[in-house]
Amino acid sequence: MAAARALLSRTLLRPKISPPIPPLPPAHALLRGGGPSPLPPPPPRPFGDWRRAFHDGRPRGPLWRSKKLIGKEALFAIQGMKRFKGDEEKLKAFVKRSVARLLKADKLAVLGELERQEEVDLSVKMFKIMQKEDWYKPDVYMYKDLIIALAKCKKMDEAMEIWGNMRDEKLFPDSQTYAEVIRGFLRYGSPSDAMNIYEDMKRSPDPPEELPFRVLLKGLLPHPLLRNRVKQDFEELFPERHIYDPPEEIFGMH
């Protein structure tokens, strides 16, 4: 009995010996892709490809990159102009204090960002500030962006004021500018003004393009007489192109 108890006590008190751990492969072997992987493979995703298609609402890379291109001074100027746009006196003081001292690149960035946000009244004010600078030179693309922004917001009176300034500086817009202004007047319910822009386009030294004609031909469907004038010019300039004419009874044309 005593011998059995002694054997049992020796068995319980004997230290456990763990199995030897296999050595890891050297680091250079892992970098080359050789040897077994020290980590187990990752478990499969519970939602599969749905996780890839999920969008968390945050802006993607290009938007963040565009914001990084705007300096802190320009961002401060944009926020201040938007904050004081309802108070002319405060806005004037803020412009004199914080906007007028901006560098050329910052002022261009402020103008572009205000146009992108469709703050067209502030865009016009910023554009007039820039026209007073010594470095300002008439630029057709600067006019183009501002006129298109005004036309998209149906600010046609302001758009034509900027248009007149552009023509006074002996600048001609491109076909996209003509198309957007024509489209703006058609939305505004003024086909006669759209035709005035069309006649101005015909006097442009640049070769004509299809886009303004297509906009007019579509917008003048309720006005067959005006549309026929544009259609004849289009067929002479682009004889190989085709025009879709809807059935006359759609618009009551007889």
DRENKEDO-903298 format. One line per field, with one value per atom (N, C-alpha, C): residue in one letter; x, y, z; atom name; residue number from 0. Coordinates in steps of 0.05 Angstrom, whole numbers, plus 5000, padded with zeros to 4 digits. Layout:
N
res = a;...
east = X;...
north = Y;...
up = Z;...
atom = CA;...
n = NUM;...
END
This chain:
254
res = m;m;m;a;a;a;a;a;a;a;a;a;r;r;r;a;a;a;l;l;l;l;l;l;s;s;s;r;r;r;t;t;t;l;l;l;l;l;l;r;r;r;p;p;p;k;k;k;i;i;i;s;s;s;p;p;p;p;p;p;i;i;i;p;p;p;p;p;p;l;l;l;p;p;p;p;p;p;a;a;a;h;h;h;a;a;a;l;l;l;l;l;l;r;r;r;g;g;g;g;g;g;g;g;g;p;p;p;s;s;s;p;p;p;l;l;l;p;p;p;p;p;p;p;p;p;p;p;p;p;p;p;r;r;r;p;p;p;f;f;f;g;g;g;d;d;d;w;w;w;r;r;r;r;r;r;a;a;a;f;f;f;h;h;h;d;d;d;g;g;g;r;r;r;p;p;p;r;r;r;g;g;g;p;p;p;l;l;l;w;w;w;r;r;r;s;s;s;k;k;k;k;k;k;l;l;l;i;i;i;g;g;g;k;k;k;e;e;e;a;a;a;l;l;l;f;f;f;a;a;a;i;i;i;q;q;q;g;g;g;m;m;m;k;k;k;r;r;r;f;f;f;k;k;k;g;g;g;d;d;d;e;e;e;e;e;e;k;k;k;l;l;l;k;k;k;a;a;a;f;f;f;v;v;v;k;k;k;r;r;r;s;s;s;v;v;v;a;a;a;r;r;r;l;l;l;l;l;l;k;k;k;a;a;a;d;d;d;k;k;k;l;l;l;a;a;a;v;v;v;l;l;l;g;g;g;e;e;e;l;l;l;e;e;e;r;r;r;q;q;q;e;e;e;e;e;e;v;v;v;d;d;d;l;l;l;s;s;s;v;v;v;k;k;k;m;m;m;f;f;f;k;k;k;i;i;i;m;m;m;q;q;q;k;k;k;e;e;e;d;d;d;w;w;w;y;y;y;k;k;k;p;p;p;d;d;d;v;v;v;y;y;y;m;m;m;y;y;y;k;k;k;d;d;d;l;l;l;i;i;i;i;i;i;a;a;a;l;l;l;a;a;a;k;k;k;c;c;c;k;k;k;k;k;k;m;m;m;d;d;d;e;e;e;a;a;a;m;m;m;e;e;e;i;i;i;w;w;w;g;g;g;n;n;n;m;m;m;r;r;r;d;d;d;e;e;e;k;k;k;l;l;l;f;f;f;p;p;p;d;d;d;s;s;s;q;q;q;t;t;t;y;y;y;a;a;a;e;e;e;v;v;v;i;i;i;r;r;r;g;g;g;f;f;f;l;l;l;r;r;r;y;y;y;g;g;g;s;s;s;p;p;p;s;s;s;d;d;d;a;a;a;m;m;m;n;n;n;i;i;i;y;y;y;e;e;e;d;d;d;m;m;m;k;k;k;r;r;r;s;s;s;p;p;p;d;d;d;p;p;p;p;p;p;e;e;e;e;e;e;l;l;l;p;p;p;f;f;f;r;r;r;v;v;v;l;l;l;l;l;l;k;k;k;g;g;g;l;l;l;l;l;l;p;p;p;h;h;h;p;p;p;l;l;l;l;l;l;r;r;r;n;n;n;r;r;r;v;v;v;k;k;k;q;q;q;d;d;d;f;f;f;e;e;e;e;e;e;l;l;l;f;f;f;p;p;p;e;e;e;r;r;r;h;h;h;i;i;i;y;y;y;d;d;d;p;p;p;p;p;p;e;e;e;e;e;e;i;i;i;f;f;f;g;g;g;m;m;m;h;h;h
east = 5017;5000;5017;5038;5057;5072;5079;5093;5076;5050;5032;5029;5027;5024;5049;5073;5098;5099;5091;5091;5072;5048;5028;5039;5052;5063;5085;5102;5123;5111;5090;5077;5065;5051;5038;5058;5080;5100;5120;5119;5137;5130;5149;5143;5136;5116;5108;5128;5134;5153;5137;5138;5123;5137;5122;5135;5152;5174;5192;5178;5183;5172;5189;5178;5195;5206;5230;5242;5229;5227;5216;5237;5228;5247;5260;5283;5296;5279;5284;5269;5272;5296;5300;5285;5281;5265;5236;5226;5198;5194;5214;5211;5211;5226;5226;5201;5185;5162;5166;5191;5196;5190;5188;5183;5154;5147;5119;5112;5087;5078;5075;5086;5084;5056;5039;5012;4991;4969;4948;4934;4922;4908;4885;4878;4856;4829;4811;4784;4769;4752;4736;4718;4713;4697;4668;4655;4627;4607;4614;4594;4603;4625;4634;4640;4633;4639;4622;4601;4584;4600;4621;4637;4652;4659;4673;4655;4630;4611;4600;4605;4593;4608;4592;4603;4595;4614;4608;4600;4598;4589;4611;4636;4658;4667;4677;4686;4710;4712;4734;4759;4780;4806;4806;4795;4797;4786;4764;4753;4772;4784;4803;4828;4836;4859;4853;4828;4821;4819;4810;4810;4838;4856;4883;4896;4887;4898;4890;4870;4861;4875;4888;4902;4883;4895;4879;4867;4883;4874;4850;4851;4829;4804;4807;4784;4772;4788;4778;4762;4772;4758;4732;4731;4706;4685;4693;4674;4664;4682;4674;4655;4660;4642;4615;4614;4588;4573;4588;4576;4564;4577;4568;4553;4546;4534;4506;4493;4468;4470;4494;4498;4520;4511;4530;4552;4547;4567;4589;4580;4599;4615;4601;4615;4636;4630;4649;4673;4668;4690;4707;4695;4710;4727;4716;4731;4755;4751;4774;4795;4786;4805;4819;4804;4814;4816;4802;4802;4820;4821;4837;4867;4876;4904;4913;4895;4903;4921;4937;4954;4937;4949;4935;4924;4941;4932;4909;4909;4887;4862;4864;4840;4828;4844;4834;4820;4832;4820;4793;4791;4766;4745;4752;4732;4722;4741;4733;4716;4722;4706;4679;4676;4650;4633;4645;4630;4621;4638;4631;4608;4608;4586;4561;4562;4539;4532;4553;4550;4556;4537;4543;4545;4529;4531;4558;4568;4595;4616;4611;4630;4633;4611;4612;4628;4622;4637;4667;4674;4702;4715;4701;4711;4717;4699;4704;4727;4731;4755;4781;4780;4804;4809;4788;4793;4808;4808;4822;4852;4860;4888;4906;4931;4951;4958;4956;4963;4940;4917;4894;4897;4892;4891;4865;4852;4827;4832;4816;4819;4791;4789;4763;4753;4771;4763;4752;4763;4753;4724;4720;4693;4674;4685;4668;4657;4675;4666;4645;4649;4630;4603;4604;4579;4563;4577;4563;4551;4565;4554;4529;4529;4506;4483;4489;4467;4454;4470;4459;4440;4446;4429;4407;4403;4382;4386;4410;4417;4424;4405;4411;4418;4406;4414;4443;4451;4479;4498;4488;4505;4509;4489;4492;4509;4509;4526;4556;4562;4589;4595;4575;4578;4587;4573;4580;4608;4617;4644;4664;4658;4675;4678;4656;4657;4671;4668;4683;4713;4722;4750;4759;4741;4748;4752;4737;4739;4713;4717;4694;4693;4669;4667;4669;4672;4673;4645;4642;4616;4601;4616;4603;4590;4604;4592;4567;4569;4545;4522;4528;4507;4494;4510;4499;4482;4491;4475;4449;4451;4426;4407;4418;4401;4389;4404;4394;4371;4373;4351;4327;4331;4308;4294;4309;4297;4283;4294;4284;4258;4252;4228;4231;4255;4261;4275;4260;4273;4284;4273;4284;4313;4318;4345;4363;4353;4369;4377;4359;4366;4386;4385;4405;4433;4435;4461;4469;4450;4456;4467;4455;4465;4493;4498;4525;4545;4536;4554;4561;4543;4548;4570;4573;4594;4621;4622;4647;4668;4693;4714;4721;4712;4718;4699;4707;4690;4666;4643;4619;4621;4608;4606;4576;4571;4544;4529;4542;4529;4509;4516;4496;4472;4477;4455;4436;4447;4430;4413;4425;4410;4387;4392;4371;4350;4358;4338;4319;4330;4313;4296;4307;4292;4271;4275;4256;4234;4230;4209;4181;4174;4148;4148;4170;4172;4182;4165;4174;4187;4179;4191;4220;4225;4253;4269;4257;4271;4279;4262;4268;4292;4295;4318;4344;4344;4367;4372;4351;4354;4367;4359;4372;4402;4409;4437;4452;4440;4453;4458;4438;4441;4462;4466;4486;4514;4517;4543;4551;4531;4536;4518;4525;4507;4505;4525;4525;4511;4503;4489;4459;4446;4417;4404;4380;4364;4338;4332;4306;4284;4264;4240;4217;4206;4184;4158;4138;4113;4101;4090;4080;4058;4042;4018;4026;4051;4060;4058;4067;4068;4047;4028;4007;4015;4036;4045;4030;4020;4005;4017
north = 4976;5000;5025;5024;5047;5050;5028;5029;5042;5035;5047;5077;5085;5114;5129;5117;5130;5132;5112;5112;5134;5136;5156;5184;5189;5216;5223;5204;5210;5217;5203;5208;5236;5244;5271;5293;5289;5310;5312;5294;5294;5318;5335;5359;5350;5366;5360;5370;5355;5362;5369;5395;5403;5394;5389;5380;5403;5397;5418;5435;5462;5481;5480;5476;5475;5503;5505;5532;5545;5573;5588;5591;5593;5597;5625;5629;5655;5676;5702;5724;5727;5723;5726;5705;5681;5661;5669;5681;5690;5713;5731;5753;5742;5721;5709;5692;5688;5671;5642;5635;5607;5600;5574;5565;5566;5553;5553;5580;5588;5613;5611;5629;5627;5633;5646;5654;5637;5630;5615;5633;5621;5637;5652;5676;5691;5677;5680;5668;5681;5667;5680;5702;5722;5745;5735;5745;5735;5746;5769;5781;5779;5766;5762;5789;5791;5814;5838;5835;5858;5879;5871;5891;5909;5899;5915;5936;5929;5948;5968;5964;5982;6009;6031;6058;6071;6081;6092;6121;6133;6161;6181;6173;6192;6197;6222;6228;6211;6206;6190;6207;6195;6208;6234;6235;6260;6284;6281;6304;6314;6295;6303;6316;6306;6318;6347;6351;6378;6397;6387;6404;6411;6393;6398;6419;6423;6443;6471;6474;6500;6506;6529;6536;6544;6546;6553;6581;6599;6627;6628;6612;6612;6599;6578;6565;6584;6599;6619;6641;6649;6670;6660;6635;6623;6622;6612;6609;6636;6656;6683;6696;6693;6706;6693;6667;6653;6661;6666;6673;6701;6719;6747;6755;6736;6744;6757;6753;6766;6794;6803;6829;6843;6863;6875;6890;6903;6919;6900;6878;6859;6845;6839;6826;6845;6870;6889;6892;6893;6895;6870;6847;6822;6820;6828;6827;6845;6869;6888;6877;6863;6855;6828;6809;6782;6771;6783;6773;6788;6814;6831;6825;6815;6810;6783;6767;6740;6741;6720;6718;6710;6712;6706;6678;6658;6630;6626;6639;6635;6648;6671;6684;6667;6655;6638;6613;6603;6580;6587;6611;6620;6622;6634;6637;6610;6592;6566;6550;6552;6537;6550;6576;6589;6581;6579;6571;6542;6525;6497;6493;6510;6509;6524;6535;6551;6575;6587;6612;6634;6637;6654;6683;6693;6722;6728;6710;6714;6710;6693;6689;6714;6728;6753;6774;6775;6795;6788;6763;6755;6761;6757;6762;6792;6809;6838;6847;6834;6840;6833;6811;6802;6820;6832;6849;6874;6882;6906;6901;6876;6869;6876;6882;6889;6865;6841;6817;6807;6820;6810;6814;6794;6795;6782;6793;6781;6752;6734;6706;6694;6683;6673;6650;6633;6610;6619;6641;6651;6662;6676;6685;6661;6641;6618;6604;6599;6585;6601;6627;6644;6646;6649;6651;6625;6603;6577;6573;6580;6578;6595;6619;6637;6626;6615;6605;6580;6563;6539;6546;6569;6578;6597;6600;6617;6646;6654;6683;6695;6698;6705;6735;6752;6781;6784;6771;6773;6760;6738;6725;6743;6757;6775;6799;6808;6830;6821;6797;6786;6781;6772;6768;6794;6816;6842;6851;6846;6852;6836;6811;6794;6804;6812;6822;6849;6865;6891;6886;6864;6857;6841;6841;6828;6798;6785;6757;6743;6720;6704;6678;6670;6645;6621;6598;6573;6562;6539;6528;6519;6509;6501;6525;6548;6571;6580;6581;6587;6568;6543;6523;6527;6532;6535;6560;6582;6607;6603;6591;6586;6568;6547;6530;6545;6563;6579;6597;6609;6626;6610;6586;6569;6560;6553;6547;6571;6594;6619;6627;6614;6620;6644;6647;6670;6661;6649;6639;6662;6686;6708;6715;6715;6719;6697;6672;6650;6653;6664;6669;6691;6711;6733;6721;6703;6690;6674;6661;6645;6662;6686;6704;6714;6718;6726;6703;6679;6656;6654;6661;6659;6679;6700;6720;6714;6692;6685;6676;6683;6674;6644;6632;6603;6587;6564;6547;6536;6534;6525;6496;6489;6461;6454;6428;6418;6424;6425;6426;6449;6474;6495;6492;6481;6476;6455;6434;6412;6423;6440;6451;6468;6484;6502;6486;6466;6450;6435;6427;6413;6433;6456;6475;6491;6493;6508;6491;6467;6451;6464;6478;6492;6517;6524;6548;6540;6530;6518;6538;6564;6583;6588;6592;6596;6571;6548;6523;6518;6525;6521;6537;6562;6578;6564;6554;6541;6515;6501;6476;6480;6501;6506;6512;6528;6533;6508;6491;6467;6448;6446;6428;6439;6465;6476;6472;6474;6471;6442;6425;6397;6380;6378;6364;6334;6323;6294;6286;6305;6300;6299;6285;6282;6295;6304;6317;6302;6297;6283;6303;6300;6317;6301;6309;6294;6299;6282;6286;6314;6326;6354;6356;6335;6337;6337;6330;6331;6359;6379;6406;6423;6410;6425;6440;6431;6444;6433;6450;6441;6452
up = 5000;5000;5000;5017;5018;4992;4980;4954;4932;4932;4912;4916;4941;4946;4937;4942;4934;4904;4889;4860;4849;4862;4853;4858;4881;4887;4867;4860;4841;4813;4806;4780;4779;4801;4801;4802;4817;4820;4797;4778;4755;4737;4730;4712;4684;4673;4646;4626;4606;4585;4560;4551;4527;4502;4481;4456;4445;4432;4421;4400;4400;4380;4356;4333;4308;4303;4295;4290;4266;4267;4245;4223;4198;4176;4179;4168;4169;4155;4163;4152;4122;4112;4083;4067;4079;4065;4064;4086;4085;4065;4063;4043;4015;4010;3983;3978;3998;3995;4000;4009;4015;4043;4049;4076;4084;4105;4114;4126;4124;4136;4166;4181;4211;4221;4205;4214;4199;4213;4199;4178;4158;4138;4150;4141;4152;4147;4165;4161;4138;4125;4103;4114;4097;4104;4108;4129;4134;4114;4101;4083;4054;4048;4021;4007;3982;3966;3973;3990;3997;4011;4027;4041;4022;3998;3979;3967;3963;3950;3970;3996;4016;4015;4016;4016;4041;4057;4083;4082;4059;4057;4057;4063;4063;4035;4029;4002;3995;3970;3960;3956;3945;3943;3927;3903;3887;3902;3917;3931;3952;3967;3988;3975;3952;3939;3930;3920;3911;3935;3958;3981;3991;3988;3996;3979;3954;3937;3945;3962;3971;3998;4000;4024;4046;4070;4094;4091;4080;4077;4058;4036;4017;4029;4044;4058;4078;4093;4111;4097;4074;4058;4048;4039;4029;4051;4074;4096;4106;4107;4116;4096;4070;4050;4051;4055;4057;4083;4104;4130;4129;4115;4115;4090;4073;4047;4051;4074;4078;4089;4097;4108;4091;4075;4056;4070;4092;4106;4118;4131;4142;4120;4098;4076;4065;4061;4050;4069;4095;4114;4114;4112;4111;4086;4064;4039;4040;4051;4053;4072;4093;4114;4107;4096;4093;4065;4046;4019;4001;4004;3986;3988;4011;4015;4006;3995;3986;3962;3959;3936;3911;3888;3863;3863;3870;3870;3889;3912;3931;3921;3908;3897;3874;3858;3837;3849;3871;3884;3897;3909;3921;3899;3876;3855;3845;3840;3830;3849;3875;3895;3899;3898;3899;3875;3852;3828;3831;3842;3846;3865;3886;3905;3897;3872;3861;3878;3891;3904;3883;3865;3841;3848;3866;3874;3886;3903;3914;3892;3873;3851;3835;3829;3814;3830;3855;3872;3872;3875;3875;3848;3827;3800;3796;3806;3804;3821;3844;3860;3844;3831;3816;3792;3780;3757;3764;3790;3799;3805;3804;3810;3787;3794;3773;3756;3767;3751;3733;3735;3720;3690;3675;3646;3636;3616;3606;3598;3609;3603;3596;3573;3564;3581;3591;3607;3635;3646;3671;3667;3645;3638;3633;3620;3613;3638;3657;3681;3696;3698;3712;3698;3671;3656;3657;3655;3657;3684;3705;3732;3736;3725;3727;3710;3686;3669;3681;3694;3707;3730;3743;3766;3756;3730;3718;3725;3729;3734;3708;3690;3663;3660;3676;3675;3683;3705;3713;3693;3681;3661;3636;3628;3605;3612;3637;3645;3642;3652;3649;3620;3605;3576;3562;3569;3557;3564;3589;3597;3580;3575;3560;3531;3519;3492;3490;3511;3511;3511;3522;3522;3498;3478;3451;3454;3471;3475;3464;3452;3442;3458;3467;3482;3463;3475;3459;3457;3443;3437;3463;3483;3507;3522;3522;3534;3519;3492;3477;3483;3484;3489;3516;3537;3564;3567;3554;3555;3539;3516;3501;3517;3529;3546;3569;3581;3603;3595;3572;3562;3555;3544;3538;3563;3584;3610;3622;3617;3628;3614;3591;3576;3558;3547;3530;3504;3485;3461;3444;3446;3430;3439;3465;3475;3467;3467;3457;3428;3412;3384;3381;3399;3398;3403;3422;3428;3403;3391;3367;3344;3340;3320;3327;3352;3361;3355;3359;3354;3325;3307;3279;3270;3286;3279;3292;3307;3321;3301;3305;3286;3289;3310;3313;3296;3286;3270;3287;3275;3290;3298;3320;3329;3332;3334;3334;3360;3383;3408;3411;3405;3408;3389;3365;3346;3358;3369;3380;3403;3420;3442;3432;3412;3401;3387;3371;3357;3376;3399;3418;3434;3441;3457;3441;3415;3398;3385;3395;3384;3386;3407;3407;3390;3377;3361;3333;3316;3290;3271;3271;3253;3260;3286;3295;3290;3295;3293;3264;3245;3217;3208;3219;3212;3222;3246;3257;3241;3234;3220;3193;3179;3152;3155;3175;3180;3187;3203;3211;3187;3170;3147;3127;3125;3108;3120;3146;3159;3163;3168;3174;3156;3130;3111;3116;3130;3134;3160;3176;3201;3197;3215;3213;3237;3233;3254;3257;3282;3288;3290;3274;3275;3286;3309;3321;3305;3308;3294;3301;3281;3284;3304;3306;3324;3353;3360;3388;3399;3383;3392;3378;3366;3353;3328;3315;3290;3266;3250;3227;3202
atom = N;CA;C;N;CA;C;N;CA;C;N;CA;C;N;CA;C;N;CA;C;N;CA;C;N;CA;C;N;CA;C;N;CA;C;N;CA;C;N;CA;C;N;CA;C;N;CA;C;N;CA;C;N;CA;C;N;CA;C;N;CA;C;N;CA;C;N;CA;C;N;CA;C;N;CA;C;N;CA;C;N;CA;C;N;CA;C;N;CA;C;N;CA;C;N;CA;C;N;CA;C;N;CA;C;N;CA;C;N;CA;C;N;CA;C;N;CA;C;N;CA;C;N;CA;C;N;CA;C;N;CA;C;N;CA;C;N;CA;C;N;CA;C;N;CA;C;N;CA;C;N;CA;C;N;CA;C;N;CA;C;N;CA;C;N;CA;C;N;CA;C;N;CA;C;N;CA;C;N;CA;C;N;CA;C;N;CA;C;N;CA;C;N;CA;C;N;CA;C;N;CA;C;N;CA;C;N;CA;C;N;CA;C;N;CA;C;N;CA;C;N;CA;C;N;CA;C;N;CA;C;N;CA;C;N;CA;C;N;CA;C;N;CA;C;N;CA;C;N;CA;C;N;CA;C;N;CA;C;N;CA;C;N;CA;C;N;CA;C;N;CA;C;N;CA;C;N;CA;C;N;CA;C;N;CA;C;N;CA;C;N;CA;C;N;CA;C;N;CA;C;N;CA;C;N;CA;C;N;CA;C;N;CA;C;N;CA;C;N;CA;C;N;CA;C;N;CA;C;N;CA;C;N;CA;C;N;CA;C;N;CA;C;N;CA;C;N;CA;C;N;CA;C;N;CA;C;N;CA;C;N;CA;C;N;CA;C;N;CA;C;N;CA;C;N;CA;C;N;CA;C;N;CA;C;N;CA;C;N;CA;C;N;CA;C;N;CA;C;N;CA;C;N;CA;C;N;CA;C;N;CA;C;N;CA;C;N;CA;C;N;CA;C;N;CA;C;N;CA;C;N;CA;C;N;CA;C;N;CA;C;N;CA;C;N;CA;C;N;CA;C;N;CA;C;N;CA;C;N;CA;C;N;CA;C;N;CA;C;N;CA;C;N;CA;C;N;CA;C;N;CA;C;N;CA;C;N;CA;C;N;CA;C;N;CA;C;N;CA;C;N;CA;C;N;CA;C;N;CA;C;N;CA;C;N;CA;C;N;CA;C;N;CA;C;N;CA;C;N;CA;C;N;CA;C;N;CA;C;N;CA;C;N;CA;C;N;CA;C;N;CA;C;N;CA;C;N;CA;C;N;CA;C;N;CA;C;N;CA;C;N;CA;C;N;CA;C;N;CA;C;N;CA;C;N;CA;C;N;CA;C;N;CA;C;N;CA;C;N;CA;C;N;CA;C;N;CA;C;N;CA;C;N;CA;C;N;CA;C;N;CA;C;N;CA;C;N;CA;C;N;CA;C;N;CA;C;N;CA;C;N;CA;C;N;CA;C;N;CA;C;N;CA;C;N;CA;C;N;CA;C;N;CA;C;N;CA;C;N;CA;C;N;CA;C;N;CA;C;N;CA;C;N;CA;C;N;CA;C;N;CA;C;N;CA;C;N;CA;C;N;CA;C;N;CA;C;N;CA;C;N;CA;C;N;CA;C;N;CA;C;N;CA;C;N;CA;C;N;CA;C;N;CA;C;N;CA;C;N;CA;C;N;CA;C;N;CA;C;N;CA;C;N;CA;C;N;CA;C;N;CA;C;N;CA;C;N;CA;C;N;CA;C;N;CA;C;N;CA;C;N;CA;C;N;CA;C;N;CA;C;N;CA;C;N;CA;C;N;CA;C;N;CA;C;N;CA;C;N;CA;C;N;CA;C;N;CA;C;N;CA;C;N;CA;C;N;CA;C;N;CA;C;N;CA;C;N;CA;C;N;CA;C;N;CA;C;N;CA;C;N;CA;C;N;CA;C;N;CA;C;N;CA;C;N;CA;C;N;CA;C;N;CA;C;N;CA;C;N;CA;C;N;CA;C;N;CA;C
n = 0;0;0;1;1;1;2;2;2;3;3;3;4;4;4;5;5;5;6;6;6;7;7;7;8;8;8;9;9;9;10;10;10;11;11;11;12;12;12;13;13;13;14;14;14;15;15;15;16;16;16;17;17;17;18;18;18;19;19;19;20;20;20;21;21;21;22;22;22;23;23;23;24;24;24;25;25;25;26;26;26;27;27;27;28;28;28;29;29;29;30;30;30;31;31;31;32;32;32;33;33;33;34;34;34;35;35;35;36;36;36;37;37;37;38;38;38;39;39;39;40;40;40;41;41;41;42;42;42;43;43;43;44;44;44;45;45;45;46;46;46;47;47;47;48;48;48;49;49;49;50;50;50;51;51;51;52;52;52;53;53;53;54;54;54;55;55;55;56;56;56;57;57;57;58;58;58;59;59;59;60;60;60;61;61;61;62;62;62;63;63;63;64;64;64;65;65;65;66;66;66;67;67;67;68;68;68;69;69;69;70;70;70;71;71;71;72;72;72;73;73;73;74;74;74;75;75;75;76;76;76;77;77;77;78;78;78;79;79;79;80;80;80;81;81;81;82;82;82;83;83;83;84;84;84;85;85;85;86;86;86;87;87;87;88;88;88;89;89;89;90;90;90;91;91;91;92;92;92;93;93;93;94;94;94;95;95;95;96;96;96;97;97;97;98;98;98;99;99;99;100;100;100;101;101;101;102;102;102;103;103;103;104;104;104;105;105;105;106;106;106;107;107;107;108;108;108;109;109;109;110;110;110;111;111;111;112;112;112;113;113;113;114;114;114;115;115;115;116;116;116;117;117;117;118;118;118;119;119;119;120;120;120;121;121;121;122;122;122;123;123;123;124;124;124;125;125;125;126;126;126;127;127;127;128;128;128;129;129;129;130;130;130;131;131;131;132;132;132;133;133;133;134;134;134;135;135;135;136;136;136;137;137;137;138;138;138;139;139;139;140;140;140;141;141;141;142;142;142;143;143;143;144;144;144;145;145;145;146;146;146;147;147;147;148;148;148;149;149;149;150;150;150;151;151;151;152;152;152;153;153;153;154;154;154;155;155;155;156;156;156;157;157;157;158;158;158;159;159;159;160;160;160;161;161;161;162;162;162;163;163;163;164;164;164;165;165;165;166;166;166;167;167;167;168;168;168;169;169;169;170;170;170;171;171;171;172;172;172;173;173;173;174;174;174;175;175;175;176;176;176;177;177;177;178;178;178;179;179;179;180;180;180;181;181;181;182;182;182;183;183;183;184;184;184;185;185;185;186;186;186;187;187;187;188;188;188;189;189;189;190;190;190;191;191;191;192;192;192;193;193;193;194;194;194;195;195;195;196;196;196;197;197;197;198;198;198;199;199;199;200;200;200;201;201;201;202;202;202;203;203;203;204;204;204;205;205;205;206;206;206;207;207;207;208;208;208;209;209;209;210;210;210;211;211;211;212;212;212;213;213;213;214;214;214;215;215;215;216;216;216;217;217;217;218;218;218;219;219;219;220;220;220;221;221;221;222;222;222;223;223;223;224;224;224;225;225;225;226;226;226;227;227;227;228;228;228;229;229;229;230;230;230;231;231;231;232;232;232;233;233;233;234;234;234;235;235;235;236;236;236;237;237;237;238;238;238;239;239;239;240;240;240;241;241;241;242;242;242;243;243;243;244;244;244;245;245;245;246;246;246;247;247;247;248;248;248;249;249;249;250;250;250;251;251;251;252;252;252;253;253;253
END
